[in-house]
Amino acid sequence: VQLQASGGGLVQAGGSLRLSCAASGSAFSRHVMGWYRQAPGKQRDLVAMITASHSTNYADSVKGRFTISRDNAKNTVYLQMNSLKPEDTAVYYCYLRRLVSQREYWGQGTLVTVSS
């Protein structure tokens, strides 16, 4: 499995960005997908997760502002980020966890910078 993330960039506070992550491989629809982020000097934390049945889970800090979704026909997961804050600045990593083996995969990361 390979994960290719895109969509990061520089945005002003209050703005929006949409991240995309395209996955290679088969049976995409059966896997858990998600986004993590890592700010400078901090640990990598969960941002949002979406299951095969489209159940979602969000970090408290992004609830009501970020939306995770998936398009199984395109093997792609999205993260719509609205009302961005400077504290959202981080490298965002796409994540996949296989249904049966529970093996985890990570994308290369995409930088999101929110200016105040």
N, C-alpha and C positions, 0 to 999 in steps of 0.2 A: 504494500500500500504506500502510495506517495500522496502527500497533501501539499497543495500549492495555494498559498494565501495571497490575497491582493486587496487593494482598496485603502491602505493606510495613507497618511499624509498630514499636512499641516492645516489646522482649522482654528478659527477663533472660538472663544467660549460662547456657548449658546448655539453653535452650529451643529451640523450633522455629517456623518460619514456612514458608508455602508461597506463592510468588509465581506469578502467572498472567500470561500475555500473549496477548491475542486479536488475531489479524491479520485485516485485511480483504483482499479480493482473491481471485484464483483461483490454482489450482495450488499451494496451500499445501504440500502433501505433498512437493513437489519441491525446496523451498528449504531452505537451511541456517538453523537458528535457534540463538539463543544468548542468554546473559546476560553482561553486563559490569558492573563496578562502579567507582565513583569515590569515594574517601574525600576529605575536605577537604584541599586542598593537594597532592593526589596526582594522578597520571595515571589515565586510565580503563584498566582491565585486564580481560582475559578471565577469566570465572568458569567458564563451561561452554558447550559447544557440542554440538549434535546434528544429524546429517545426515539426509537423506531416508531413508536405510536404517537409521536409528536408531543409528548409530555415535556414540559420545560421547567427549568430551575434556574434562578438568577441569584447572583450576589446581591445582598441588601443594598449595596451602594449604587447599583444600576437599575434596580427595579423601577418601573414606570418610565425609564428613559431609553433602555436598550431592548431590542426584540430579536430573538434568535428564531430562525426558520430554516427549513430544508426543502430542496427540490430533488426528490429521488430520481426523477427522470434525467436530471443533469449531474447527478452525483455531487451536488454542491450544497454547502451550508452557508448561511448568511448571518451577519450581525448588523442590524440597523441600529445606529447609535445617534440619538437625538439629545438635545440640550447638553452638549458636551461641556465638561468642566476641566480646568487645568489639571486637576487630580486624576483625570482619566488618561493622562499622558503615560504611555507605556509601549512596550513591544507586545503585540497581540499574537498569540499562537493558536493555531487551529489544532484540534485534538480529535482523535477517533479511537474508540474502544470496540474491539470485535465482540460480537454477541457471545460466541461459544468459548473461544480461548481466553477472552478478557485481555488479550494483548493490546498494548497501547501504542499509538503512533502520534507523532508531532509534525506539524508543518514548520517552515523555516522562520516564521515570524514576520510581522509587518508593523512598522513603526507608526504610531498615532501620536501626534503632538498637538496639544490644545493650548493656544496662547490666551493670555488674559487681557 
